[in-house]
Amino acid sequence: MNGRKSECEGSTEAVPDALPDSFAGARLAMVNEQLRKRGISSERVLNAMLTVPRHEFVPAEFRDQAYADKPLPIAESQTISQPYMVAAMTQALELSGNERVLEIGAGSGYQAAVLSVLAREVISVECHTNLALSAQERLADLGYANVHVHNGDGSAGFPDAAPYDAILVTAAAPAIPVALVNQLREGGALVIPVGRPEVQELMQARKENGELKSRALFDCQFVPLLGRYGWSRESWQEDLRQPGRRSLRKRF
């Protein structure tokens, strides 16, 4: 992959060559105001967020809002996550630079691009065919050559390239899918939102002695992880209709 060294002190990862753009100031403000001030402390993650052109991953009609402190809609009723959420989930993986990462839910490809700056290889699985194709094309055009997008049931992972050093899931599951646990390398990290439709907990887990040890980071809200080891559309909609839903403790 053609590129240049990251500006992060001590980092050796290559990132795609970038031309000056009119969003550079907005990207810097995003990093300083939305990320640093909220506790994102990893300089590698902050530098990746400063490097990746988020405006290239949002629909044209929302480009002027690309660096706003909120998620934005993309095709197939999906979203590109709020910048803070992308950074927080990425930081929770604690990547060192030599990992093979599995991402579940490619969406626009933005999260995969951020991961690609911080890891050796990124395998991304997207259930929506149109999103998978457009994300792969966009990532290739922007020079993120170490990302490979596949169309399929993300809840089942991607066993062909397992085991993975880290797994990041960008959709909400009712529980941590056993298929993903089985594809995680010993010592590997997994970050996933788990819970009901109206609220989930972002879980950070690590595989130790064959078992997954996890902790909740904060409350969040994601679109559903659909598939064999996730939600069905019917069960997600039915759960939305259930009374007695609890409120968010802390939503980003």
PENORNOR-V420185 format. One line per field, one symbol per residue. ss: DSSP state (@ for helix, = for strand, . for the rest). burial: 1 if it has 24 or more other ideal C-beta (glycine too) atoms within 12 Angstrom, else 0. A space follows every 50 residues. Layout:
ss->???
burial->???
//
This chain:
ss->...==........==........@@@@@@@@@@@@@@@....@@@@@@@@ @..@@@@..@@@@@@......==.@@@.==..@@@@@@@@@@@......= ====.....@@@@@@@@@..======..@@@@@@@@@@@@@.....==== =..@@@..@@@..==========....@@@@@@=============..== ========..==========...=.=....=.@@@@@@@@.......... ..
burial->00000100001011110100001001100110011100010101111111 11111111000000011110110111011111111111111111101011 11111111111111111111111111110011011101100111111111 01111111000011111111111111101111111001111111111011 11111110000101001111111111101110000100000000000000 01
//
